[in-house]
Amino acid sequence: MTGLPLLETGQAFVAWRTDTARWLPAALDIARSHGLPAGNPHIFATGTNLVLGLGPGLVLKIFPPALRSQFVSERATLKQLHGRLDIPTPEIVLEGERDQWPYLAMTRLSGTLGSEVWPLLTESWKETVLRQIGETIAQVQRVPIGELALIEPGWAEFISRQIAGCRARQIRLGLPEKYWDELDALIAAAPALIPMKAAPVILTGEYIPENFLLEPDGDGWRLAGLFDFGDVLAGWSEYDLLGPSAFMTEGRPGRVRNLLQGFGYSPTEIDPALTRRLLTLTFLHRASDPMSKIAIPGWHAKAATLAELERMLWPLDAI
């Protein structure tokens, strides 16, 4: 049996996984031990964990010990969502563990990775896909949270931690000094602005092109699959609007309107109170890095204030 090392930190794992020869033999041995196809594996280079395509129909995902929480989240979410959405999600085939590394074998979805297709879509098809994403987020959030209620931290604790570390994080990531006072005001207002005790829903935090699949639909494309649930938590619904807002809408009114209306908001609900909550959550997101993750080129040169950034991302007057 080919073993896996005990890597105690995420940083050690990231450095180790760059050399495929270090881990591929163990991954293939795990596959063979379960009778899974191990010839000509496809190595997925992106993502956090070790991920292999096994033949046309299976994926093996192996989690390092330091990221066991992602295994717990992924397993619980896949079980909870199975058969409850209009689009497919992977189905767990088996689970196991080797040398404290848990793993899942799951079905492989058909379609083309969203990040490959998204740049090629016409504007009208981008609006269509964003409406479908909004609808899918809403549908996921109607699924009971089940075991995900046990995922730690809970929403109130998570947001409290994010608030406590927000200023230092944003300054470290390069947020210009001209925004610091306004950021302080956002942080101070956040506990009253962001619902802490609302009924929690399933949040993936990552409705972005790297985590969904598209397939042809007439002369365009449609949403065909959703995957990667290692960072799921349960909490306030609007948190999951941030990924598409940062990476995909680019502040274009038609895209923003389709995302928010697909999610279920009426025109009267798309208002300054909503956009202020979304701006606040943008700085509190687990992966928050507005300087590099907002897909409006040079936004920090165009926006004199964070209020101007808010209007750029969610242009209410044009929606």
Protein Blocks (a to p, Z undefined) as FASTA:
>chain_A
ZZddddfbfklmmmmmmpmmlmmmmmmmmmmmnopafehiacdfbdjbdcddehjkbccd
dddfklmmmmmmmmmmmmmmgopafbdcdddfbdcdeehiacddddddedddfklmmmmp
cfklmmmmmmmmmmmmmmmmmpcfklmlmpccdfklmmmmmmmmmmmmmmmnopafklmm
mmmmmmmmmmmmpcfkbccdddehiacfklcccddehjbccdfbdehjllgccddfklmm
mmmmmmmnnopaklmmmmmmmnopafklmcfklmmmmmmmmmmgmklcfklmcccehklm
mmmbfklmmmmmmgfklZZ
